[in-house]
Amino acid sequence: MGVAGHQLHALVAEATGKGFAQHGSSGRFNCIFYGWVIVAVCILCKIFKVQGQNNVMSYTVPHLLQDFGLSHAELGGFFSVATILAGLVQPLLGHAVDRFGARVCIPTLQVTLCGALFAFAAWTCPPSRFMLYSEVVLIFFFLRMLSLGAAETFPNTCVQQWFQRRRGRAVGVVFTFQWLGNAFIGKGVSGIVAGYGWQRAALAGSVANLLLAPVSATLLRRSPEACGLQPDGWTAVAADEEMEAVGMNDANEAPPSGTRKIRDLWPQFAFTFFYAVMFGGSDFYMVEMVAEAWPEDLDVALFIFGPMALTAAVSTPLVGELMDAWSKSHRRLPIVLLAAAGFVTAVATFLLTCIRSRTSAVLYGVIRGTTTGVFQSLLSAGLAFTALGVRREEIGRVLGYNQLCTLVGTGVGPFWYGSFRDVFGAFRFGLLFSALPPLMLGIFFASQACADCADQQLPAKGDRKPPAEATSPNYQENVVLGAITEEVRVG
């Protein structure tokens, strides 16, 4: 093959995406794509921040009520104020991770969370009521801002930066291991709280995050391009898939509708808010809600949170694989899944008032886990946002606004249910009322999906069917090859 032939081969390889092979990768693809190391570090970050989550806080809430002499309305109210204030800073945190990257943000998060949990462990009842209220707001502000806010936004953004074509698979792996880890760590925290006190449990979480910070600083990188790599490890993709990667690149990163504005995503943010109100508030008072519905002794960690974690660990990767396989060709898929999640969320909230046995408790956990898998994959991890046109370079900002809705919702939830409990003597009425918004949003998303389907079935005036050869898998490569051949010949 002559010099012109070698140049032609190199140009075709570069134009079709085959020229990425091992450039700047130092041979790392021969073993494993480094993005999976990033995924492992993000999993550890999300597992060991659980002590600021509502489902784990529920083990501590009865002790806080007793040790500090607080009523449900007082604790729920100030907890809500702290969570709402923590939510207001989430867009800034999302912008920070877009700007500085996960290698800076995640270790900083872990060191700060270590300090917050240490302060929580050392917390004692102050002499005045005003000081107590101030301390409740301050301590829970930092715990919620870091655990439920930054510790979700930073790892989720990092995964989005490292994966493109296999984004759903990476998200599924992260949330599967997060839920499995939460089930294990949550049971451990419950045991420590019961056997040694909630202060020892908080201290253990503080030490764990301190030890993880240097590991994260050593292994994390903000993006594959910073290491001379490509998203997904394209050099490890088989040759027959590379053209698909190039052909789908523009569709994946910049759909025809263009980059979405924040105001265009209000239905998704609204769903996040109401989901967080219901499940954040119910997790906070789960032990007491179950006791109200069924006075028998029930291990909530084993019969509710355990099945919920296992089901979410299964449903999350399924949703991720479904998004990878179908979201590019079926753009209304995220809307259909959100519609189904809205209906199932309303059913799960109602079911919590009907627990009368261990079997019904497990059923509730399974339904909760199913809808959680859809919610976390599409909204918390951002798969729905990228499918709607948000670029991976800007995903942190959008996830920050989504976490704002999450934190405000989880802040309103405990106050909402706690107030119903104090005023009406039962959680039941609050649960029934809060099931209505997700039901209405489910109807809204379903109607939106049907409208999109009808629009796609009506061809625009003047549209013509593309020639048959344009649909050929080799069409793009043949066009590029022809153009470059002509250029070499003329030259």
N, C-alpha and C positions, 0 to 999 in steps of 0.2 A: 504493500500500500504506500503510495507516494505521500509527499508532505501535504499536498492539498487534501488527500483522503484522510490523513490523520487530523488535519484542522477541521474538516467536515464532520468527522466522528466526534471530536471534542465539542464543537458547537452544538450538534444535535443533542449530545448528552447533557450539556449545560441547559439548553432550552427546554428539555423534557424532564428536568429534575434529577437526572442521573449523575450530574456532575458534583453532587454534594458528598460523594463517597469519601469518608475519612478525612475530609479537609479540616484540619485543626482539632480532630477528635482524639488524637493520641492513641488510637486503637481501642478506645473504650467500648465501641460497639461490638468488638469481638467477644466481650463478656456479657455486659448488660448495659442498656441505655441508662445514663446517669439520672434521667428523670425519675426512675423508680427508686433511687436512693433519696431523692427529694421527697417522693411520696412517703417513704418510711419515716423520715424526720417529721413531716407534717402530721402523720398519724400519731406519733409520740406526743407532739405538741397538743393535739386535740384530746388525747386520752387523759393526760395528767393536768388538765384544767377543769376537771369535772366538778370541783367543789364550789364553783360559783353557779352551777346549773340548778334549775328548779327541782329536777327529779332527785338530785343528791341533797340539795338544801332541805328537802322535805323530811329527811332523817333528823335534821338539826332543829327545825322549826319548833316542835313541841318543847324542846329543852330551852330554847330562847324565850318562849312564852313564859315558862316557869321561872327561869333564872333571873330574868329582868322584869318580871311582873307586868308584861305587856298584854293587851287584849288583841284579838284577831284583827280588829279594825286598826289599831295603832300600829302593830307590826306590818300588816299588809299595806297600810297607807304610806308609812315612811319608806318601806321597801319599794313601793311603787314610785314615790318621788325620786328616790335614788336611781332607780332603773331608767326612768324617763330622762333624768339629767344625763345619765351615762349614754343613753341613746342619741342625745343631741350632738355628741362629739364623734359619732361613728363616721359621718361623711368625711371629717378631717382625717380620721385614721385610714379610711379607704384611699383618700388622695395621697397620704403619706406612703403607703405601701406601693402605689403606682410610681411614686417619685424615687423612693430610696431603695425599694426592693426588699424581699423577704429576709435576705441575709442580715440586714440591719434591724428590721422591724421585729422578727420573731424572737431572737435572743433578748432584745430589749423588753419585749412583752413578758418573757419568762422570768427575767430578773425582777421586774416590777410586780408580777403576780406573786412571786416569792415573798416580797415585802408586804403585800396586801394580806396574804394568808397568815403571815407571822403576826401582823397586827390583829387580825381576827382571832388568832389563838390566844393572844395576850389580853383580850378584851375582858374587862370586869365592869360591874355595875357602878356607875358614877354616883356621887352624892345627890345630884339634883336631876329633876325630870327633864329640864331643858337640855342639859348636857347629854343625857341619855338619848333624847331624840336626835340631837346633832350628831352623835356618834353613830347611831343607826344609819342615818343618811350618808355620812362620810364613808363608813366601812363598806356598805353595800354599793355605793357609787363606784368604788374602785374594783370591787369583786365583779360587778356586773359589766362594767366597761371593759375589763380585761377578759374575763372568762367567757361571757356570752357574746361579747362584741369583737374585740381585736383577735382573740384566739380562734374565732371562726373566720373572720374576714381575711386575715393574713395568710393562713395555710390554704384557704380556698383560692385566693388570688394567685398564690405561688403555683398551685397545680394547674390553673388555667394558663399561666405563662409558659409552662413546660410542655403542654399537650395541646394538640389541635384536632387531628383526625381521630385520636383515641382518647379524647377528653372525657367522654362518658365512662369508659372503662377505668380510667384513673380515678375519677370521682367515686365510682362504685367501690373500688378497692379502699380508698380513704375512709368512706363512711361505713363500709362493712367492718373494717377493723376498729374503727372508732366505736361503733355500737357494741361489738364484742368486748372491746376493752372497757367500755363504760359499764357493761353488765358485770364484768369481773371486778373492776375497781369500785363500782357503786356498792356491790355486796361487801367488799372489804371495808369501805368507809362506814357502811351501816354497822358492821361488826365492831369497828373501833369506837364508834359513837356509843354503842350499847355497852361495850366492855370497859372502855377507858375514858370516855367523855368526848364531846365535840371539839374541845380545845386540842386534844392529841391528834384528832383526825385532821384538823386544819394545819397543825405543825408538820405532819407527814407530807401533806400536799405542798407546803412551802419548801421543804427540803428537796422533794422530787423535781420541782421546777428549777431550783437553783442548780442541781446537777445536770439538767438537760440543756441549760443555756450555752455552755461552752461546746457541747456536741452540735447544737444547731449552728452556732457561729462558724464551726469548722467545716461542716458538710454542705450547708445551703449555698445556693447561687440564685440570683434573681431571675435568670432566664437561660435557655440553652444557648442563645447567641453570645452570651457573656463567656461561655466556655468554648466557643467555636463549633457548637453543635447546631442541630436543627430540631424543631418541635417533633415529638413522637419518635425520634431516632430514625429519620427517613432512610438513612443509609442501610438500615437493617431490614427495610421493607422489600419484599420480593419485587422483581422487575415488572411483573404484570400488574402490580398495584401502584407503581410509581406514577403512571399516567393519570390514574384516578386521583392521586394526591394532588397533582398539578391542576387537573381539570376542576377539582372541587375547591381549590384554594380560595379563589375569588368569591365563590358562593358561601364559603364558611366564614370568611373574614369580613366581607362587605356585601351583604344581600342587596337586592335591587332597591330596597327601601332606604338604604344608607344607614349611617350611624344613628342610633336611637337617642332621642332626648330623654332626660329624666321624666319629664311630664308625660311622655308617651307610655310609660311603664306603670301608670297609677293602678290599673287593675291587679297587676302582680303584687305591687306593694300593699294594696288593700288586703289581698288574700293573706300576705305575710302577717299583717297587723292582727287580723281577726284570728288567724291560726294561733298566733302567739298569745293572744288574750285567753283563749280557751285552754290550750294545752299548757301554757306557762302557769296560769292560775291553778288549774287542776293538779299539776305536778306539785306545786307548792303546798297544797292542802290534801294531797292524795291520801295520806294515812287517815285523816279525819273524814274525808268524803266517803271512803270505803266503809269506815266504821258506821257512818250515818245510814248507808244503804243496807249494810249487813253487819249487825252487831257482833257476829262471831269473830274470833281471833284469826286474822289473815296476814300472812307474810307478804307485804306489798312488793318488796324487792324480788321475791321468788315468783309470785303468781301474776304480777302485772308488769313490772319493769323488766323482768327477765324475758318473758315471751315477746314483749314489745321490742326489746333490743335484738333478739334473734330474728324476728320477722323483718325489722328494718334492715338488718344485715343481709338478708336475702333479697328483699325488694329493691334496695338501692342499686346494686349492680345490675339487676334486670332492667331497671329504668335507664341506667347509663348505657347499656348495650343497645337497648331499643332506640335511644336518641342517636347513638353513633350510626346505626344501620338505616334509620328511617327519617330522621329530622331534616336532612338535606332535600330529599325528594318529597316529603310530606310535611310542609312547613306548619300546618295546623296541628301537628302531633302534640307539641307542648300545651296548646290550648285545650285539646281533648283530655289530656292527662290531668290538667288543673281542674277541669270541670268534674271529672270523676273524683278527684281528691276533695273537692268542695262538698259533694254529696256524702262521701264516706266520713268526712270530718264531722258533719252534722249528726250522722248516725252514731259515731263513736261518743260524741258528747252526750247524747241522749242515753246511750247504753250505760254510761257511768252511774246513772241514777237507778239502774235496774240490777246491780250486782247482788245476787242472792246465794252464790255458791262459788267454790274455787273454779269450777268449770266456766262460769260466766266471767269471772275475773280474768282467766286466761284468754277467753274469747275477746274481751275488751282489749287486752294487751296485743293480741294478734291484729285486730282492726287498727289500733293506734299505730302499730309498727308498719302496716301497709301504707297508710296515708303519710306517715313520716318519711318513708322511703321516697315517695313521689315528691313531697314538699322539699326535702333536703336536696335531692338531686337537681330539681328544676330551679328552685329559688335560692336556697342557702348556698349551694355550690355554684349557681349561676348558669346551668345548662340552658334554661329557658331564655336567659338574657342574650347569650351568645347566638342562640338560634334566631333571635329576633333582630340581630344586627349589631350587638355591642362588641367592639373589638377587644382582643385580649390585653392590649396596652391600656385600656380604660376600664377594665372589668372591676378593678379595686374600687373605683369611685362608685360604680353602680351597686356593688356588694355592700359598700358602706351605707348607702341610702337604704338598702334592704335590711341591713342590721339595725338601722335607726328604727324602722318599723317593727322589727323583732323585739328590740328592747323596750320601746314604748308599749307594745302589746303585752309583753311579759310584766311590765310595770303596772299596767292597768289591771291585769288579770287577778293578782292577789288581792288588790283593793276591792275589785268588783265582787269576787266570791266571799272575801272576808266580811264585807259590809252586808251582803245577803245573809250570811251566817249570824251576824250579830243582831240584825234588825228583824229577820223573819225566823230565826232559830234553825235554819236549814240551808244547805247549799243547793238543794234541788231546783229552786226557782231560778237562781242565777245560771245554772247549767242549761236549763230549758231555753231561757231567753238568748243565751249566747250561741245556741245552735242555729239561730235564724240567719245571721249574716253569711256564714259559709254556704248555707243552702242557697241563698240568693246569688252569691258569687258563682256557685256551680251552675245555676241556670244561666247567668250572664255569659260565662265561658262557653257553655254548650250552644247558646244562640250565636255567639261569635264564630264558633267553629262551623256551624251550619251555614252561616252567611258567607264565610270564606269558601266553603265547598260549592255553594251556588254560584259565586263569582267565577270560580275556576271552570265551571261547566259551561259558562257563556263566553265563547271566544270573542275577542275584540274585533271590531270592524276592520277589514282589510288584512287580517292575519292570514298568512299563507303557511301551508305545511312545509317544513324544512325538507330539503332533498334527502333521499334515503341514505346517501353516502355520508351525510353530515352526522348521522347518528352512529356511525361506525366507531368502535373503540380506538382504531388507529388513525382516525380522521385528523385529529389535531397534530399528531406526530408527522403524518404525511405532508400536511400543509407547511409545517416548520421545515421539514427536510427539503421540500421543493423550493421554498424561498431561499434557504441557505445554499442549496446547489446552484441556483441561478446566480446568487451573489458571488460564489466562488468562480463560476464559469465566466461571468463578466469581468471579474477581477483578473 
